[in-house]
Amino acid sequence: MTEFKINASGLGYHSLNNLIKEYSARGPGNIKIENVFGQRYIGAGLESKVRIEISGTPGNDLGAFMSGPDITVYGNAQDGCGNTMDGGRIVIHGSAGDTVALAARGGQLFVRDGVGYRAGIHMKGDTTKSPALVIGGSAQDFLGEYLAGGVIVVLGLSHDGQRRHHGRFIGTGMHGGVIYISGGLEEHQIAGDAVASKAGEADLVTLEPLLTDFAGVFGYDKEELLSNHYLKLLPRYLRPYARLYAPGGHETAPDR
């Protein structure tokens, strides 16, 4: 496999991304980028199966609209990571900012630590693909806002033994998909558009492959992650805002 190295020190985001596109066009390979300091749009729109390793802190919209690459960041990521991504994988060995996986349609995004506000907002899936966002730490307010599809998992690994989360308005406007949270939540933290229950054996079909991959990339014990107790959030309505405009216009989500 061909390996390319880029020193991003002093490079503007436009020049850096042109180099990445040039190297990725040569076929499958490994692109190592050092000294990244806030350059935006790294990997945006790429379709090739290239592997990108980033040392530093990439700027907003890392991997936006991408469908093929496998991106690993050895550091933190800023806002909009995985924005509308269609496939591939992003691994963050640190934390990420707001709107992680915004409108993602496919692929996987693993964040070792915590994320900011509105993570997983308007993620969506269909019969052929489903996005997944796994957060090792915790998330700020409005996790899974307007969630339309896909899977969000929050592990709370950076918390104390109680693994209590502080994010509020979880699942506001969600009308599809599922959210799994390991750790304590108060009832007031969950939006009225979501219905909470304890995850059961059937949920392991969804959780096990995601937690296996998460454990593998970050060095956790898979069995320990699987043994945790998870709260499962599903949408209460298929059309949560229809009732605001037409009396009786909402549809209750089917039992799952």
LINFENBEL-V310329 format. One record per residue. N is the residue number from 1. RES is the residue in one small letter. D_FIRST is the distance of its C-alpha to the first C-alpha in Angstrom with 1 decimal. Layout:
# LINFENBEL-V310329
((N & RES & D_FIRST) (N & RES & D_FIRST))
This chain:
# LINFENBEL-V310329
((1 & m & 0.0) (2 & t & 3.8) (3 & e & 6.4) (4 & f & 10.0) (5 & k & 13.2) (6 & i & 16.5) (7 & n & 19.9) (8 & a & 21.9) (9 & s & 25.2) (10 & g & 27.7) (11 & l & 25.6) (12 & g & 27.4) (13 & y & 25.7) (14 & h & 25.9) (15 & s & 24.1) (16 & l & 21.4) (17 & n & 20.8) (18 & n & 20.7) (19 & l & 17.9) (20 & i & 15.9) (21 & k & 16.8) (22 & e & 16.0) (23 & y & 12.3) (24 & s & 12.0) (25 & a & 13.7) (26 & r & 11.0) (27 & g & 9.3) (28 & p & 7.0) (29 & g & 5.3) (30 & n & 7.1) (31 & i & 10.4) (32 & k & 12.8) (33 & i & 16.4) (34 & e & 19.3) (35 & n & 23.0) (36 & v & 23.2) (37 & f & 26.9) (38 & g & 28.0) (39 & q & 26.0) (40 & r & 26.5) (41 & y & 24.6) (42 & i & 21.0) (43 & g & 18.8) (44 & a & 22.0) (45 & g & 22.0) (46 & l & 18.3) (47 & e & 17.5) (48 & s & 13.8) (49 & k & 11.7) (50 & v & 10.0) (51 & r & 10.2) (52 & i & 12.8) (53 & e & 14.3) (54 & i & 17.8) (55 & s & 20.2) (56 & g & 23.7) (57 & t & 25.7) (58 & p & 24.5) (59 & g & 27.5) (60 & n & 28.9) (61 & d & 27.2) (62 & l & 23.7) (63 & g & 21.7) (64 & a & 24.9) (65 & f & 24.8) (66 & m & 21.1) (67 & s & 20.1) (68 & g & 16.4) (69 & p & 14.5) (70 & d & 14.3) (71 & i & 16.1) (72 & t & 17.1) (73 & v & 20.0) (74 & y & 21.2) (75 & g & 24.7) (76 & n & 27.0) (77 & a & 26.8) (78 & q & 29.6) (79 & d & 31.4) (80 & g & 30.1) (81 & c & 26.7) (82 & g & 25.4) (83 & n & 28.2) (84 & t & 28.4) (85 & m & 24.9) (86 & d & 24.4) (87 & g & 21.4) (88 & g & 18.3) (89 & r & 18.8) (90 & i & 20.0) (91 & v & 20.6) (92 & i & 23.1) (93 & h & 23.8) (94 & g & 27.2) (95 & s & 29.6) (96 & a & 29.6) (97 & g & 32.5) (98 & d & 34.5) (99 & t & 33.7) (100 & v & 30.4) (101 & a & 29.1) (102 & l & 31.9) (103 & a & 32.3) (104 & a & 29.0) (105 & r & 28.8) (106 & g & 25.8) (107 & g & 22.9) (108 & q & 23.2) (109 & l & 24.0) (110 & f & 24.5) (111 & v & 26.6) (112 & r & 27.4) (113 & d & 30.7) (114 & g & 33.1) (115 & v & 33.2) (116 & g & 35.8) (117 & y & 38.2) (118 & r & 37.7) (119 & a & 34.4) (120 & g & 33.5) (121 & i & 36.2) (122 & h & 36.4) (123 & m & 33.3) (124 & k & 33.6) (125 & g & 32.3) (126 & d & 33.3) (127 & t & 33.3) (128 & t & 29.6) (129 & k & 28.0) (130 & s & 29.1) (131 & p & 27.8) (132 & a & 27.9) (133 & l & 28.6) (134 & v & 28.9) (135 & i & 30.6) (136 & g & 31.0) (137 & g & 34.0) (138 & s & 36.5) (139 & a & 37.0) (140 & q & 39.7) (141 & d & 42.2) (142 & f & 41.6) (143 & l & 38.7) (144 & g & 37.9) (145 & e & 40.4) (146 & y & 40.8) (147 & l & 38.2) (148 & a & 38.0) (149 & g & 35.3) (150 & g & 32.4) (151 & v & 32.5) (152 & i & 33.0) (153 & v & 33.1) (154 & v & 34.7) (155 & l & 34.7) (156 & g & 36.8) (157 & l & 35.2) (158 & s & 36.3) (159 & h & 39.9) (160 & d & 42.6) (161 & g & 43.6) (162 & q & 45.1) (163 & r & 41.9) (164 & r & 44.1) (165 & h & 42.6) (166 & h & 44.4) (167 & g & 42.9) (168 & r & 45.6) (169 & f & 45.9) (170 & i & 43.1) (171 & g & 42.6) (172 & t & 44.8) (173 & g & 45.0) (174 & m & 42.4) (175 & h & 42.9) (176 & g & 39.9) (177 & g & 37.1) (178 & v & 37.6) (179 & i & 37.5) (180 & y & 37.4) (181 & i & 38.6) (182 & s & 39.0) (183 & g & 41.9) (184 & g & 45.3) (185 & l & 46.3) (186 & e & 49.8) (187 & e & 51.1) (188 & h & 51.5) (189 & q & 47.8) (190 & i & 47.1) (191 & a & 47.9) (192 & g & 50.5) (193 & d & 48.1) (194 & a & 46.3) (195 & v & 47.5) (196 & a & 46.5) (197 & s & 46.6) (198 & k & 45.2) (199 & a & 41.9) (200 & g & 42.5) (201 & e & 40.8) (202 & a & 39.7) (203 & d & 37.7) (204 & l & 35.3) (205 & v & 33.7) (206 & t & 32.5) (207 & l & 32.1) (208 & e & 30.5) (209 & p & 27.0) (210 & l & 26.9) (211 & l & 28.3) (212 & t & 26.0) (213 & d & 22.9) (214 & f & 24.8) (215 & a & 25.7) (216 & g & 22.3) (217 & v & 20.7) (218 & f & 23.8) (219 & g & 25.1) (220 & y & 28.3) (221 & d & 30.2) (222 & k & 29.7) (223 & e & 33.2) (224 & e & 34.9) (225 & l & 33.5) (226 & l & 34.6) (227 & s & 38.0) (228 & n & 38.8) (229 & h & 41.4) (230 & y & 40.2) (231 & l & 42.4) (232 & k & 41.5) (233 & l & 42.4) (234 & l & 42.9) (235 & p & 44.5) (236 & r & 48.3) (237 & y & 48.4) (238 & l & 46.3) (239 & r & 47.9) (240 & p & 48.9) (241 & y & 50.3) (242 & a & 52.2) (243 & r & 55.1) (244 & l & 55.5) (245 & y & 56.3) (246 & a & 57.9) (247 & p & 60.0) (248 & g & 58.6) (249 & g & 55.5) (250 & h & 52.9) (251 & e & 51.6) (252 & t & 51.1) (253 & a & 47.7) (254 & p & 47.8) (255 & d & 47.6) (256 & r & 44.2))
